[in-house]
Amino acid sequence: MWYFIIGTISLLSGGAVGFFVRMLIAKNKLNSAENRADIILREAKLEADSQKKELLLEAKTFLIQERNNFEKETKERRVELQRQEKRIIQKEEQLDRKVGDLEKRERSVGDKDRELTDKLDEVVKLQNRWLKDLERISGMTSEQAKNLLIKELEEKAKQEAQILINKIEDEANITANKKAREILVTTIQRIASEVTSDVTTTSVSLPNDEMKGRIIGREGRNIRTLETLIGVDIIIDDTPEAVVISSFDPVRREIAKIALTRLIADGRIHPARIEEVINKVINEVNEMIYEEGEKAVLSIGIPGISTEGIINLGRLHFRTSYGQNVLQHSVEVAKIAGALAAELGCDVNIAKRGGLLHDIGKGAASDGDGSHTEAGYEMAKKMGESDKILNAIVSHHGDVEPSCLESMIVQAADAISASRPGARRESIDSYIKRLENLEQIAESYEGVEKAYAIQAGRELRVVLNSASTSDVGAEGLAKNVAKRIESELRYPGKIKVTVVRESRYVEYAR
């Protein structure tokens, strides 16, 4: 029993001791963990403080840099404002001085005005006294003396006015001619266009005369098909190895020429083949028309031209005027007009657009009753062109007065392009008629003995009767002849009018 009690007590004692030992060990572990946690917390706090200090240092550095930049910019702006303030102050001082000068001049003008008024009163008094003395000395009435004086003054005024006009015109011509030469030379140098003269060919060569029969066909079926489908007249005559295509429409002539050339090269000439070839050629020519029109628009750099406008421009590729290709002429006029507008400070785009479209009426599919300017006006109006462009088109031949400077520029550019050497050919009949008209205009004036058109109509030489005309009258006659030529005749470029008045006295020593 005692052993059992002792054993139980021992057992209980051992368990208590073990429990306390484990408690101590656990407490030690807990203390160790707390210590480590404190260490980690202190290290974290130290690291956070370090990062905080670094961030604060970076922020301070950034702020200092930004403040320096701001102060620098502020300083520069302050300096610039000071400069502007100085300039404003200087301008104000200049304005004050100018105002003072103007006030002085105004006072001086007022004083001179009063002096002139006083002198005018004195002149009036002297004039009245002079008139009374003149009446007394001459024995004429005041009205008679007045008429005589007026007549003398008129003659003297005419001479002085003519001299002054001549002087002003000479000075203006020197300046104007110089400026005009500069503008034209600059313009011509910019465009540097080639001298070309195109001829529309309406004949087609044949390999032999037997081909004429094949073109005509059995009972004329082939030639009727050609003429009906294309709308041209094919003339087959005695001309060896050639046929002639006749039509008012150059596009139709071109279609007929290409189609007939292909049929001759192919050798198969019958109605079905003719219709097939013609349809292909029509499509190709239509594509060519659009390409040529588009090429012209792109070469000038004008946007916004409608499809209809491009097609009508392309049709000009097949038109000629006095041997000059109309499309090339239109492109050339656009370039010249643009260069002139740039030199004169006008709207370059309007000038170029008006120059390109000025002859668009010649591209109409059918000729109407009106002129090509009227047709071009209607076409451009349907295309939605502006009023300035419409005026440039309708006024480039002088049928309508130009309403803006750009229209005048287009008119001048058209004349320059048409009158340059080699641009156009003139028939001998129209050339002779123009020379005769020049001479007739000059010979219609009194005192003209003879008139000669020289330099291919570029100069008109007028010989006067020295007994019936004066030098002053000769100058007036030259101006009158030039103005009448401008109003009655159409001509490219300009015509020089030279009036010759001389006196010759001949004696013979025997």
C-alpha positions as MATLAB code, in Angstrom:
seq = 'MWYFIIGTISLLSGGAVGFFVRMLIAKNKLNSAENRADIILREAKLEADSQKKELLLEAKTFLIQERNNFEKETKERRVELQRQEKRIIQKEEQLDRKVGDLEKRERSVGDKDRELTDKLDEVVKLQNRWLKDLERISGMTSEQAKNLLIKELEEKAKQEAQILINKIEDEANITANKKAREILVTTIQRIASEVTSDVTTTSVSLPNDEMKGRIIGREGRNIRTLETLIGVDIIIDDTPEAVVISSFDPVRREIAKIALTRLIADGRIHPARIEEVINKVINEVNEMIYEEGEKAVLSIGIPGISTEGIINLGRLHFRTSYGQNVLQHSVEVAKIAGALAAELGCDVNIAKRGGLLHDIGKGAASDGDGSHTEAGYEMAKKMGESDKILNAIVSHHGDVEPSCLESMIVQAADAISASRPGARRESIDSYIKRLENLEQIAESYEGVEKAYAIQAGRELRVVLNSASTSDVGAEGLAKNVAKRIESELRYPGKIKVTVVRESRYVEYAR';
ca = [
       0.000    0.000    0.000;
       2.677    2.382    0.951;
       4.562    1.422   -2.149;
       1.493    2.269   -4.197;
       1.144    5.603   -2.491;
       4.807    6.409   -2.858;
       4.735    5.391   -6.533;
       1.681    7.546   -7.154;
       3.275   10.525   -5.447;
       6.479    9.970   -7.442;
       4.518    9.726  -10.581;
       2.630   12.898   -9.824;
       5.802   14.695   -8.860;
       7.527   13.646  -12.083;
       4.532   14.800  -14.149;
       4.475   18.165  -12.386;
       8.175   18.616  -12.878;
       7.835   17.721  -16.586;
       4.969   20.102  -16.958;
       6.905   22.922  -15.414;
       9.954   22.108  -17.507;
       7.832   22.215  -20.685;
       6.278   25.434  -19.527;
       9.738   26.949  -19.079;
      10.857   25.740  -22.483;
       7.722   27.162  -24.139;
       8.189   30.421  -22.304;
      11.754   30.620  -23.477;
      10.702   29.944  -27.067;
       8.033   32.617  -26.806;
      10.507   35.113  -25.471;
      12.939   34.227  -28.246;
      10.212   34.739  -30.901;
       9.235   38.045  -29.399;
      12.861   39.124  -29.419;
      13.234   38.153  -33.055;
      10.002   39.976  -33.881;
      11.314   43.060  -32.093;
      14.549   42.823  -34.036;
      12.674   42.472  -37.336;
      10.455   45.411  -36.453;
      13.449   47.550  -35.574;
      15.214   46.584  -38.803;
      12.051   47.319  -40.800;
      11.699   50.672  -39.103;
      15.349   51.483  -39.831;
      14.961   50.470  -43.502;
      11.727   52.453  -43.797;
      13.399   55.471  -42.256;
      16.288   55.105  -44.694;
      13.967   54.856  -47.729;
      11.940   57.754  -46.405;
      15.062   59.851  -46.123;
      16.140   58.861  -49.671;
      12.727   59.738  -51.060;
      12.689   63.020  -49.208;
      16.165   63.759  -50.535;
      15.091   62.955  -54.122;
      11.945   65.046  -53.753;
      13.950   67.957  -52.394;
      16.447   67.630  -55.260;
      13.606   67.584  -57.829;
      11.916   70.554  -56.231;
      15.195   72.484  -56.159;
      15.792   71.684  -59.872;
      12.235   72.665  -60.844;
      12.498   75.842  -58.810;
      15.770   76.700  -60.570;
      14.188   76.052  -63.975;
      11.166   78.143  -63.040;
      13.365   80.963  -61.787;
      15.423   80.763  -65.002;
      12.315   80.896  -67.229;
      10.852   83.666  -65.112;
      14.070   85.620  -65.438;
      14.155   85.153  -69.217;
      10.505   86.203  -69.511;
      11.168   89.179  -67.288;
      14.076   90.201  -69.535;
      11.923   89.763  -72.666;
       9.118   91.794  -71.100;
      11.601   94.500  -70.236;
      12.819   94.520  -73.866;
       9.239   94.744  -75.150;
       8.497   97.491  -72.672;
      11.517   99.423  -73.912;
      10.412   98.987  -77.529;
       6.891  100.136  -76.665;
       8.278  103.158  -74.846;
      10.491  103.986  -77.841;
       7.542  103.673  -80.212;
       5.448  105.894  -77.992;
       8.218  108.467  -77.990;
       8.451  108.238  -81.793;
       4.686  108.650  -82.102;
       4.793  111.648  -79.786;
       7.502  113.210  -81.909;
       5.538  112.493  -85.102;
       2.403  113.991  -83.588;
       4.399  117.071  -82.648;
       5.817  117.304  -86.182;
       2.343  116.949  -87.667;
       1.014  119.686  -85.441;
       3.880  121.938  -86.506;
       3.221  121.141  -90.158;
      -0.476  121.782  -89.681;
       0.250  125.190  -88.224;
       2.708  125.884  -91.033;
       0.142  124.854  -93.646;
      -2.435  127.095  -92.023;
      -0.032  130.021  -92.161;
       0.796  129.310  -95.803;
      -2.908  128.970  -96.586;
      -3.548  132.428  -95.173;
      -0.563  133.820  -97.105;
      -1.850  132.260 -100.311;
      -5.310  133.679  -99.663;
      -3.833  137.150  -99.244;
      -1.731  136.758 -102.380;
      -4.767  135.523 -104.277;
      -6.656  138.641 -103.290;
      -3.751  140.740 -104.510;
      -3.656  138.832 -107.797;
      -7.382  139.389 -108.298;
      -6.924  143.117 -107.707;
      -3.984  143.229 -110.119;
      -5.970  141.264 -112.683;
      -8.854  143.707 -112.502;
      -6.461  146.640 -112.858;
      -4.720  144.878 -115.765;
      -8.021  144.311 -117.527;
      -8.928  147.989 -117.213;
      -5.505  149.021 -118.558;
      -5.811  146.487 -121.377;
      -9.207  147.867 -122.391;
      -7.849  151.403 -122.365;
      -4.653  150.637 -124.297;
      -6.016  148.189 -126.856;
      -9.235  149.970 -127.486;
     -11.122  146.646 -127.221;
     -14.004  145.794 -125.036;
     -13.569  143.508 -122.111;
     -15.427  140.713 -123.878;
     -13.225  141.001 -126.988;
     -10.046  140.987 -124.970;
     -11.359  138.080 -122.982;
     -12.048  136.026 -126.108;
      -8.603  136.833 -127.525;
      -6.940  135.906 -124.269;
      -8.897  132.670 -123.982;
      -7.901  131.669 -127.502;
      -4.220  132.322 -126.815;
      -4.420  130.508 -123.504;
      -6.124  127.532 -125.134;
      -3.357  127.210 -127.716;
      -0.696  127.560 -125.074;
      -2.486  125.139 -122.738;
      -2.789  122.546 -125.511;
       0.933  122.727 -126.227;
       1.878  122.601 -122.550;
      -0.622  119.804 -121.911;
       0.710  117.775 -124.815;
       4.282  118.311 -123.598;
       3.282  117.270 -120.070;
       1.373  114.253 -121.364;
       4.363  113.194 -123.444;
       6.655  113.564 -120.450;
       4.350  111.552 -118.190;
       3.860  108.877 -120.832;
       7.610  108.628 -121.444;
       8.273  108.202 -117.727;
       5.402  105.728 -117.363;
       6.513  103.780 -120.423;
      10.055  103.509 -119.104;
       8.851  102.178 -115.753;
       6.005  100.090 -117.148;
       8.057   98.580 -119.951;
      10.829   97.672 -117.536;
       8.431   96.046 -115.086;
       6.495   94.334 -117.870;
       9.711   92.950 -119.365;
      10.777   91.645 -115.969;
       7.426   89.950 -115.390;
       7.246   88.453 -118.881;
      10.877   87.277 -118.849;
      10.366   85.645 -115.465;
       7.159   84.007 -116.651;
       8.660   82.731 -119.893;
      11.716   81.385 -118.066;
       9.463   79.484 -115.652;
       7.306   77.754 -118.233;
      10.084   77.187 -120.818;
       7.555   75.638 -123.201;
       8.548   74.124 -126.486;
       7.501   75.619 -129.800;
       5.122   73.120 -131.346;
       2.707   73.146 -134.230;
       0.426   70.143 -134.643;
      -1.435   69.235 -137.782;
      -4.487   66.998 -137.746;
      -4.056   64.321 -140.400;
      -7.223   63.152 -142.104;
      -5.678   60.826 -144.642;
      -4.888   57.135 -144.225;
      -2.163   55.463 -146.248;
      -2.938   52.220 -148.057;
      -0.517   49.434 -148.943;
      -1.915   49.388 -152.491;
      -4.847   50.643 -154.545;
      -6.589   47.252 -154.348;
      -7.303   47.989 -150.694;
      -9.728   50.752 -151.802;
     -12.067   48.123 -153.238;
     -11.954   46.091 -150.026;
     -12.734   49.206 -148.002;
     -15.732   49.948 -150.228;
     -16.894   46.333 -150.090;
     -19.601   44.573 -152.042;
     -22.187   47.115 -153.067;
     -20.553   49.599 -150.725;
     -21.456   47.712 -147.518;
     -18.116   48.208 -145.788;
     -17.789   51.955 -146.381;
     -21.447   52.553 -145.412;
     -20.889   50.645 -142.171;
     -17.803   52.731 -141.406;
     -19.535   56.013 -142.152;
     -22.700   55.115 -140.248;
     -21.041   53.784 -137.091;
     -18.461   56.561 -136.774;
     -20.295   59.528 -138.344;
     -17.635   60.542 -140.876;
     -17.287   60.786 -144.629;
     -14.669   58.530 -146.212;
     -13.535   59.968 -149.522;
     -11.994   57.521 -151.963;
     -10.758   59.272 -155.087;
      -7.894   59.043 -157.534;
      -5.286   59.820 -154.888;
      -2.848   56.909 -155.086;
      -2.642   54.600 -152.043;
      -4.590   56.920 -149.728;
      -8.130   57.657 -148.539;
      -9.360   60.871 -146.915;
     -11.508   61.067 -143.772;
     -13.776   64.104 -143.529;
     -15.717   65.205 -140.417;
     -16.293   68.358 -138.389;
     -15.558   66.388 -135.203;
     -11.823   65.711 -134.655;
     -12.573   62.864 -132.231;
     -14.594   61.064 -134.874;
     -11.792   61.594 -137.383;
      -9.334   60.094 -134.917;
     -11.593   57.083 -134.265;
     -12.057   56.541 -138.000;
      -8.328   56.843 -138.646;
      -7.358   54.320 -135.953;
     -10.126   51.878 -136.885;
      -9.362   52.019 -140.610;
      -5.625   51.603 -139.950;
      -6.282   48.486 -137.856;
      -8.693   47.020 -140.398;
      -6.156   47.526 -143.190;
      -3.402   45.906 -141.101;
      -5.711   42.986 -140.139;
      -6.979   42.444 -143.677;
     -10.395   41.216 -142.515;
     -12.774   43.923 -143.667;
     -16.476   43.118 -143.371;
     -19.409   44.691 -141.470;
     -19.177   42.457 -138.387;
     -15.416   42.934 -138.072;
     -15.772   46.657 -138.712;
     -18.319   47.010 -135.884;
     -16.103   45.022 -133.490;
     -12.994   47.101 -134.233;
     -14.900   50.400 -134.014;
     -16.342   49.524 -130.581;
     -12.851   48.706 -129.284;
     -11.371   51.883 -130.750;
     -14.190   54.030 -129.284;
     -13.469   52.631 -125.814;
      -9.732   53.201 -126.266;
     -10.224   56.761 -127.504;
     -12.574   57.533 -124.603;
      -9.916   56.240 -122.207;
      -7.310   58.298 -124.038;
      -9.515   61.402 -123.767;
      -9.883   60.970 -120.006;
      -6.161   60.244 -119.564;
      -5.150   63.317 -121.551;
      -7.562   65.512 -119.587;
      -6.399   64.070 -116.274;
      -2.766   64.491 -117.291;
      -3.368   68.176 -118.090;
      -5.112   68.753 -114.741;
      -2.323   67.025 -112.806;
       0.397   68.938 -114.669;
      -1.141   72.230 -113.540;
      -2.017   71.003 -110.048;
      -5.661   72.079 -110.007;
      -7.974   70.042 -107.758;
     -11.733   69.752 -107.948;
     -12.223   69.444 -111.728;
     -15.321   67.348 -112.403;
     -15.268   64.218 -114.553;
     -17.180   66.056 -117.268;
     -14.599   68.819 -117.212;
     -11.714   66.342 -117.499;
     -13.403   64.670 -120.505;
     -13.994   68.001 -122.234;
     -10.368   68.958 -121.616;
      -9.236   65.615 -123.031;
     -11.248   66.245 -126.217;
      -9.101   69.350 -126.768;
      -6.159   66.995 -127.389;
      -7.638   66.302 -130.812;
      -8.407   69.955 -131.630;
      -6.061   72.406 -133.303;
      -6.300   76.162 -133.834;
      -4.088   77.587 -136.588;
      -1.962   74.448 -136.228;
      -1.604   74.818 -132.437;
      -2.860   71.942 -130.287;
      -5.670   73.399 -128.156;
      -4.959   71.263 -125.048;
      -1.261   72.154 -125.089;
      -2.264   75.758 -125.616;
      -4.630   75.611 -122.594;
      -1.924   74.089 -120.369;
       0.526   76.723 -121.551;
      -1.952   79.540 -120.868;
      -2.547   78.140 -117.358;
       1.192   78.126 -116.613;
       1.704   81.636 -117.996;
      -1.354   82.953 -116.122;
      -0.168   81.382 -112.873;
       3.299   82.887 -113.229;
       1.898   86.325 -114.084;
      -0.525   86.167 -111.140;
       2.321   85.258 -108.790;
       4.380   88.212 -110.020;
       1.431   90.616 -109.718;
       0.219   89.360 -106.328;
      -3.107   87.969 -107.591;
      -4.850   84.656 -106.901;
      -2.616   82.066 -108.591;
      -5.121   79.198 -108.360;
      -7.934   81.177 -110.014;
      -5.589   82.403 -112.769;
      -4.326   78.860 -113.488;
      -7.838   77.385 -113.387;
      -9.199   80.097 -115.692;
      -6.258   79.616 -118.081;
      -6.768   75.857 -118.262;
     -10.539   76.116 -118.823;
     -10.615   79.228 -121.065;
     -10.956   77.192 -124.317;
     -12.965   74.294 -122.862;
     -15.872   75.275 -125.130;
     -13.849   73.946 -128.081;
     -14.168   70.482 -126.540;
     -17.943   70.378 -126.894;
     -19.245   67.204 -128.477;
     -21.259   69.260 -130.961;
     -20.897   72.800 -132.220;
     -23.752   75.113 -131.288;
     -24.841   78.421 -132.681;
     -22.703   80.477 -130.290;
     -18.947   80.966 -130.032;
     -16.621   78.693 -128.117;
     -16.501   81.284 -125.299;
     -20.271   81.045 -124.815;
     -20.144   77.237 -125.025;
     -17.283   77.189 -122.506;
     -19.254   79.500 -120.206;
     -22.249   77.150 -120.207;
     -20.075   74.076 -119.733;
     -18.153   75.624 -116.829;
     -21.405   76.821 -115.245;
     -22.756   73.245 -115.282;
     -19.445   72.105 -113.746;
     -20.053   74.467 -110.793;
     -17.165   76.846 -111.454;
     -16.989   80.206 -109.666;
     -18.010   83.570 -111.154;
     -14.383   84.601 -111.650;
     -13.644   81.468 -113.684;
     -16.796   82.002 -115.763;
     -15.801   85.610 -116.447;
     -12.271   84.562 -117.415;
     -13.710   82.091 -119.958;
     -16.271   84.413 -121.546;
     -14.017   87.502 -121.605;
     -10.702   86.128 -122.874;
     -11.479   87.294 -126.441;
     -12.880   90.659 -125.368;
     -16.528   89.760 -125.998;
     -17.296   90.656 -122.366;
     -15.480   93.086 -120.091;
     -13.207   91.389 -117.531;
     -14.564   91.716 -113.994;
     -11.348   90.918 -112.110;
      -7.580   91.039 -112.492;
      -7.384   87.263 -112.939;
      -9.581   87.508 -116.067;
      -7.244   90.149 -117.495;
      -4.276   87.911 -116.730;
      -5.913   84.981 -118.544;
      -6.599   87.247 -121.527;
      -2.945   88.367 -121.607;
      -1.660   84.799 -121.165;
      -3.840   83.622 -124.061;
      -2.390   86.351 -126.289;
       1.171   85.467 -125.225;
       0.691   81.781 -125.950;
      -0.965   82.418 -129.312;
       1.548   85.011 -130.490;
       4.821   83.362 -129.529;
       7.043   82.427 -132.502;
       5.968   79.222 -134.186;
       2.842   78.731 -132.113;
       0.300   79.314 -134.852;
       0.102   79.518 -138.592;
      -1.917   82.199 -140.291;
      -3.412   81.834 -143.705;
      -2.055   84.139 -146.408;
      -5.494   85.599 -147.088;
      -6.124   86.619 -143.472;
      -2.559   87.940 -143.248;
      -2.989   90.176 -146.289;
      -6.421   91.290 -145.109;
      -4.979   92.322 -141.740;
      -2.260   94.393 -143.419;
      -4.809   96.093 -145.681;
      -7.033   96.942 -142.706;
      -4.084   98.523 -140.902;
      -3.248  100.734 -143.880;
      -6.898  101.674 -144.461;
      -7.331  102.848 -140.863;
      -4.309  105.136 -141.114;
      -5.204  106.494 -144.580;
      -8.715  107.437 -143.414;
      -7.296  110.404 -141.430;
      -6.851  113.825 -142.984;
      -3.291  114.829 -143.789;
      -2.011  111.246 -144.286;
      -0.208  110.848 -147.619;
       0.593  107.137 -147.345;
       0.580  104.291 -144.829;
       2.742  101.155 -144.900;
       2.275   97.994 -142.808;
       5.748   96.543 -142.220;
       7.425   93.935 -140.004;
       4.751   91.350 -140.821;
       2.062   93.686 -139.557;
       3.848   94.417 -136.288;
       4.477   98.060 -137.236;
       2.464  100.668 -139.106;
       4.458  103.491 -140.725;
       2.341  106.619 -141.453;
       3.681  109.458 -143.654;
       2.038  112.890 -143.117;
       1.804  116.018 -145.235;
       3.921  118.532 -143.325;
       1.960  121.500 -144.706;
      -1.411  120.376 -143.369;
      -0.358  119.012 -139.972;
       1.719  120.164 -137.002;
       4.002  118.251 -134.657;
       1.361  118.347 -131.952;
      -1.227  117.080 -134.434;
       1.149  114.269 -135.481;
       1.399  113.062 -131.904;
      -2.359  113.118 -131.504;
      -2.792  111.267 -134.806;
      -0.480  108.453 -133.631;
      -2.562  108.003 -130.490;
      -5.853  108.068 -132.411;
      -4.642  105.474 -134.942;
      -3.392  103.181 -132.150;
      -6.696  103.425 -130.251;
      -8.709  102.707 -133.387;
      -6.574   99.641 -134.171;
      -7.170   98.387 -130.620;
     -10.936   98.781 -130.939;
     -11.484   97.536 -134.515;
      -8.893   94.805 -135.163;
      -7.907   91.517 -133.549;
      -4.220   90.697 -133.489;
      -1.692   88.861 -131.339;
       0.881   90.851 -129.397;
       1.129   94.582 -130.113;
       1.410   96.860 -133.156;
       3.773   99.828 -133.241;
       2.406  103.004 -134.894;
       5.096  105.364 -136.234;
       4.040  108.755 -137.649;
       6.586  110.537 -139.866;
       6.308  114.282 -140.571;
       9.122  116.074 -142.348;
       9.679  119.102 -144.557;
      11.997  118.906 -147.559;
      13.211  121.881 -149.552;
      15.091  121.149 -152.755;
      16.956  123.669 -154.872;
      19.417  123.181 -157.659;
      22.507  125.311 -158.208;
      23.010  125.776 -161.945;
];
